[in-house]
Amino acid sequence: MTRRGSCSFPSSLPHFLTSSLTGLTFVELLMAATMFSILAIGFSAHLHGGVTAWRRATSTLERLQIMRVACDQLAQDLANAIVFDATGTWHPKAAFGAEDMQLYTLQRASRAPAGVGRVAFVRYDIVSDADAGTALTRSVESAQEAAADAPARPQTVLTGVASWRLRYGYVNEAQVRPPGEAILWRDEWNNDASAIPRLVEVTIELTDAVAGGSSIRRVVLIPQGRLGTMEQP
């Protein structure tokens, strides 16, 4: 008989209540920790791969941007090249070689560097540096500085250059050639100093393969130039 105001509990509790009161066993904790570790390792590897790919893509884009700017600057200097003091009486002569080049070019005042007038004397060359390695350099002087033989101030425009090559367009007036083979390419510009080449082929070999290729090739047309002439192919 039960007293009034008192309560009694059954002798056995339901299974779901007893299991919740006892908690997790050591084996269950170990299995949960193992599964969490596996998931964490997979996530960290995935995150590391994503960060590595992002860094590689960023580095490649920066490299391609530098290459594009350097090639555009070179093409602009060539496209604006002019004949200036062809006799070399007052100023250095323009020279077009296989691995170096110096020329006079027109620069707009808004884009000209400080101290450089409308006519600029531009030099391109390959130099070796302990820090930058082999690099393509560009120096810009005014016509007055070039006449005074002022020291050049080369600036690096492209690093990681294994070599670069310049070739110039010629025609053989003594031999009829098919239209696709009418232009002959030579490493030197040997024509009259009063003329500049009309076609210049620039090939830059890089030490690193970027975007699936390790070389850059451009053919630039100089409106003020003319094709060289040669007697033999």
Buried (B, 14 or more C-beta within 10 A) or exposed (E): EEEEEEEEEEEEEEEEEEEEEEEEEEEEEEEEEEEEEEEEEEEEEEEEEEEEEEEEEEEEEEBEEBBEEBBEBBBBBBBBBBBBBBEEEEBBBBBBBBEEBBBBBBBEEEEBEEEBEEBBBBBBBBEEEEEBEBBBBBBBBBBBBBBEEEEBEBEBBBBBBBBBBBBBBBBBEEEEEEEEEEBBBBBEBEBEBEBBBBBBBBBBBBEEEBEEEBEBEBBBEBEBBBBBEBEEE
